[in-house]
């Protein structure tokens, strides 16, 4: 066992006598406590029907933009390789 005590940031671990594979229990406090989000995730199924329609249209529009960009890049690559 390692004798308990305050372990500072600049402590020399070789002087503690820790063996390979030995399990250590560390206790202390975090620099800052992470707070839980005030509002949890909102699932599309939980939205009112009108908001579901708007959200779905937004998703479709974003996917179309993404696909369109990929197609444009692909056609540019093909033109460069075969010209």
N, C-alpha and C positions, 0 to 999 in steps of 0.2 A: 504494500500500500504506500501511497505517496502521502506524506504528512500534509494536512490541510493548512491553508494560509492564503494570504492575499497574493495573487499572481498579477504582476504588472505587465504592461505591454512590452517592456524591454527585458523581461525575465529570460534567463538562460535555461532552456529546457533540458540541456544535458546535465545540469546539476540537480535535477529533481529525481533522477533515478527511474524515469519512466521506461518500461520495457516494451519491446515491439509486440504489438497485438494486445497490449493492456488496455482495458476500458477505463475511461475517466468520466466522472460526473462533474460537469461544470455548472456553477450557479452564478447568477449575477443579473444585471438588468441591461436591457437594450438601450442603445443611444436615445431612441425615441420610440414610444409605444405607437404602433400602427392602429389607427382608428378604423372601425368597421364602416363601410360605406353607409351614408344616410339612407340611400335608396337602393334596393336590390335590383337585379336584372329584370327587365320587362320582356316577357315573351310575346311574340306576335299573336299567339292564340288567346292571350289574355286581354288584348286590345279590343275596343269596340269595333264593330264591323266596318264603319267608315274609316277608322284609322288603319285597319288592316289593309284596306284597298289602297290607301295612300302609301303605306309602307311597302306593299308589294310592288306598286308602280315604281317607287324609288329604287328598289332592288333590281327590278327588270331593267331600268334605265342605266344603272351603274354597270350591270353585267353586259349590256349591249355596248356601252362605251369601252369596257375592258376587251370584249371580243373584237370590236371594230379596230382598236389599237393594235391588237395582236395580228389581225389580218393585214393591216397596213404595213406593219413591220415585216411580216412574212413576204409580202409582195415586193417590198423594197429589196429584201435580201435576194429573192429570186432574180429580180432584174439586174442586180449588181453581179451575181454569179454567172449569168448567161448572156450578158451584153458584151 
